[in-house]
Amino acid sequence: MKNMTKRIVATLAASIMITSVAAADSIQPVLLYDIGGKFDKSFNEAAHNGAELFKDEFGDDYRDFEPSSETQYEQALKRFARRKADLIVAVGVGYSVAVRNVAKRYPDVKFTVIDAIIDLPNVQSITFKENEGSFLVGMIAAMKTKTKSVGFIGGMDIPLIRRFERGYRQGAEFIRSDLTFTENYVGTTPSAWNDPIKAAEMARSQYARGVDIIFSAAGPSGLGVIQAAKDSGTLAIGVDSNQNHVAPGSVLTSMLKRVDLAVYQAMKAAREGVWQAGHRTMSLAEGGVDYALDDHNAGLITEEMKMKLTDARAKIISGEIV
């Protein structure tokens, strides 16, 4: 009986120790979205999905914040930094200045910023090779166009979005050299990400001029482009998240930018104690970008197209196509 009691006590003690270790390993990270809301069916929603994946896998909850303007970026960062958040993940190039300022003030807090590069010992910067994924959807547009006229609508006119445009154009020209290419940008301020009405007007104008496929790299504004494609019986290409389901049959494909993977990996690394500051780039080779193929657009992408895309993907990864 005494031996049994000892075994029970030992088992309970071991159980308490395991529980304590598990509790010590758990974290509560913070996710700060860009303008447009967490359910924008694009950039922010991808970030949200990554945080949800982390929560589902590890059981650790997270806090998040949806700003209504850029003026709230630094305020939100300071608020969570003062509370000694385990990790603050800020998504969007608009956070560049705010993260730099707050990270300097709170050197003991970890920050991960997506789409910006900040050289500080407590900041992890994650960027993507958007041009590689855009190259693939440019190929798709060139293989699918009937009018030989394709378009691009960007959100805010910044170098980041120019990378989408350049990759898209080069991918299209890789397939054929007889294309007409039209581009527009919604604006030059952060409000450009959240103006689907203006983006729809630009898209209707392009479609009226003979463009039959438009790639929109415009965040929530891009939903206006998809609606215009649906209304006019033409095609759009989505961005960031898989937007094929938004208007099945009208969305040719989506350029996947795996913000979800970046957020998940940052939170997971912080939980496991292996998070590191510095700059990391997510390319086609790392699964950071790609094109979307599912039941919603399977009828639009032929086997011949898939073969050419598979070949191009391999050549981009090997460095044969730059």
Salt bridges, closest charged atoms under 4 A:
ASP60 OD2 - ARG271 NE 2.60
ASP61 OD1 - LYS55 NZ 3.68
ASP64 OD2 - LYS38 NZ 2.79
GLU74 OE2 - LYS78 NZ 3.66
ASP115 OD2 - LYS257 NZ 2.81
GLU130 OE1 - ARG163 NH2 2.89
GLU130 OE2 - LYS257 NZ 2.80
ASP157 OD2 - ARG162 NH2 2.98
GLU165 OE2 - ARG169 NE 2.93
ASP178 OD2 - LYS148 NZ 3.39
ASP178 OD1 - ARG176 NE 2.77
GLU183 OE1 - ARG162 NH1 3.12
GLU183 OE2 - ARG169 NH2 3.02
ASP260 OD1 - ARG258 NE 2.89
GLU272 OE2 - LYS268 NZ 3.19
ASP290 OD1 - ARG313 NH2 2.76
GLU303 OE2 - LYS306 NZ 2.96
GLU304 OE2 - LYS308 NZ 3.80
ASP311 OD2 - LYS315 NZ 3.16
